[in-house]
């Protein structure tokens, strides 16, 4: 395929194949602020940190490098640099206090990038809340302004950016469709007309197939080898748990955490039952729950919670679980649903982090006591915005999606297919969703053009 030939071209010349979408926003944010960069292990944080260091003529320190570790412990840092980069700093016990000491010693050093496989901003605030050391104002999930007390470090902003696995638009170096495209009001379109997602091309489907096969992690994706991808996927849980989890969590029984991580792959798309895994692993409910929470903190998995809708008798506490590596589920349908979950989570995080004072986005799912379920609901400023259901092929509108769109005033519902080619809208003036909001059938390769 042309797509694989292009990948081979870049590899044979040792050229950087994919430029991450965060590359320029990260440098822009670092002009005046401290930035925390977090995301799954293997997503490319260290590479992006190295590229940013070279571009901004800064200096890079990694906790995993012995010489750098010594410099960090002794706070022997090169002053006068345009940028300091601290990679894997979360492995330093008491890193928050260490960082405050550094800021006091170097009050003019404002450009600092801290990268790691944990959300350090969240952990920092949890620690400060527990010890009540100083007041802080939480403005948004991605932006925090610290207010100083006498004798403390100078004022600075802490921005948090998330580096997710590769997206379809990143792989093809495409600009994503503007947010306004998904936000198109149905009244602005001809009756029954679908939202236009641009031209459909063979390259889009080839890229989607490669993402489904090799995951969105740069190493297996760029190698484009099913054998290499399978080996990478087999080694990943052990590396994640025995390096990331062991260095930051007080967990002794790592073998059973690995077993849990493997068995969780069979629950993707279903409501998560911690009791079921507690019974299988012969541990207490609290232990099983803490292990899952720990896997979330190191970006092994993430959970979605249900949309609260009392009028539709929705469930309130039953979470669903997905992997950042969407190739882990055993069935193709679950893998595609997982891929869509990661892309939609990426969409929400991108909007929140790039527009910190704009609308707030959150990813949920819908399920009620009558077993109606919609895979994903994107919430904007607390109100349901769009609903998304995934399928493998073109098929009739899913009854649960139809039920939801007839009763909840979302902007539009989408039924997204992996291999389908149908791109049409029903509702308002059609007979598929009488009286409800429009539902659009759309190929996944087109819908994903809207994800940054």
Secondary structure, DSSP 8 states (H G I E B T S, - for coil): -HHHHHHHHHHHTT------THHHHHHHHTTTSEEEEE--TTSSHHHHHHHHHHHTT-EEEETTSHHHHHHHHTT---TT-S-EEEESGGGSTTHHHHHHHHHHHTTT---EEEEESS-HHHHHHHHHHHHT-S-EEEEETTEEEE---TTS----EEEEEE--S--HHHHTT-----HHHHT--GGGS-TT---------HHHHHHHHHHHHH-SSHHHHHHT-HHHHHHHHHHHHHHIIIIIIHHHS----HHHHHHHHHHHGGGTTSB--HHHHHHHHT--HHHHHHHHHHHHHTTSEEEE-B---GGGTB-SS--EEEESSTT-SSSHHHHHHHHHHHHHHHHHHHHHHHSTTS--EEEEEEEBTT--EEEEEEEETTEEEEEEEEESS--S--HHHHHHHHHS--SEEEEEESS----EEESSSSSSSTTS--EEEEEHHHHGGG--
